[in-house]
Amino acid sequence: MYRIRTYPDAAEQIEALSYDALTLYTQVRAVLELVPWNGSPYAEDKPDGNMRQFFFGPSGQGFVIYLILEDQQLVDVLRVVWLDWP
């Protein structure tokens, strides 16, 4: 199981999420604790890179950018974005 560390900017972004978006983010966080490598590569030219992104929401309007530190079993959440569109 991986530990999750949330950077201050990401914590502010999480605090700004609506209730529904926060519920979905909570599910993403559970996935990151167990299988963070299931996210897609952040950089297409580095498909095995430890910088990853995970899309969430009914239309993929949310995403989390994170860094996996495998040797420490740690996931650093760097950014959480929710695009609220109709």
Secondary structure, 3 states (H helix, E strand, C coil): CCEEEECHHHHHHHHCCCHHHHHHHHHHHHHHHHCHHHCEECCCCCCCCCEEEEEECCCCCEEEEEEEEHHHCEEEEEEEEECCCC
